[in-house]
Amino acid sequence: MDYSQACAWTLDCPRVSCYGENMALTNSEKQADSPFNKDVARCLTRLRSELSELIAAVPSDVMRGADLHRALRIDRKLSWKVFKVANSPNPVAAGPHVPSPTNLRSFFRAATKQGVPADLIEAASRAADDFEEVVARHAGDRATFDSMVSALGSNETAEQLDLVHRRLAFRGQRHILGIQAKTQLKLVALQPSDDTTMLDGFRVEGYIGLRQLRGSAPLIISHSGAYNDDGSVVEVHREPLEPVRGSHGLALLREFCSKPLPELRAVEAKHGFLDGEILSRDVGIRAAVTCMEGHKRRRALDRYYTEGNRVSGSVVTVRTPCEVVILDLMLREDTYGPVTPTVFVHAEYAGVMLWEGLIHERYFLPVHHTVSYLGKGPSVLHSPDVPRYAEMGRYVFERAGWDGERFDVYRCRIEYPVMPSSIAVRFDLPEAPGE
């Protein structure tokens, strides 16, 4: 059962922590002999070899990109790219760094002026032409090629390119939708309930720096409801960490919301869900709001592995363009001991793919994010993305009546998250003791 915008989720799926990694490996194996892969490996290996020989003929010791810049008196960025392609252990990973044809011609002219033999320059030029022919044949343009080849290179290269595109997507989406946030936060804490086979949980979530760019754009801060793995809606009984005041039904953590408190209203949504909407008075930075709410739920989740619930963790759904999303999971030390959570991002193609996407691997997006272990207790929650976060952590543990110092903290932080998508931090459930 999954609790959207509630404590956490569990799911009936294969009990392997590397499920997404296995999927990616299988797809890679299927495509290993594809014409695209073969052509990319061939042309980039050739280009690396020819550029390496050309650089070796430069009448100066070239040990790094800066040396090439000084020897040929060319642009620093161009010299770095050429050196990167010529010396990459994995030529395919260097694909996105290959300079444009115009810049490569500038490099060849500079090498000619410094006395590099013409046959070496001609060989490198032919290799560059071969590369451009592969780009045109398989991708049509260089930007598309870089996206295609990033999946074949290193995780570091792919993440750098992904970040560039996610930032561009954020800028486009905030313009179209007319809203944006600095940070979207979700914190989930879990500990054993009185019935030791179950878990109690609380969650805190909200936005920092949420604002309108266009006055007609709705500011939705919550989408509350619950459903089973088959998508059927169920009733969730939650206890607010602070008393609810107003008809909007949101349990605001008033001390950690912007002042004056934002005006809110409840709006009925599809499938029995309820949206919490901010009634903004203005647009722009001066009207930006910070809004946090929190709930507690007893006997929220199964603690141990069952046929119906094989993994556990937390999930946040991104429906607002934001610069950063932080998903923090806190587990009391005696719940399982140390765990090794992994991150999965799945596309919300139809707006309701959260439960289905967790089961069907085809909805997974290729990501390279990780989960960091921060330590124990609310004090390690500190983040420049969330003002007074550690203080808020101590406060909500006090409101819940739990000993926060006994909780291990796991964090996933993603810049410019894909929207719409669901980000899941999950781990395998252990067998119940004695089974």
Order of alpha helices (4+ residues) and beta strands (2+ residues): beta-alpha-alpha-alpha-alpha-alpha-alpha-alpha-alpha-beta-beta-beta-beta-beta-beta-beta-beta-beta-beta-alpha-beta-alpha-beta-beta
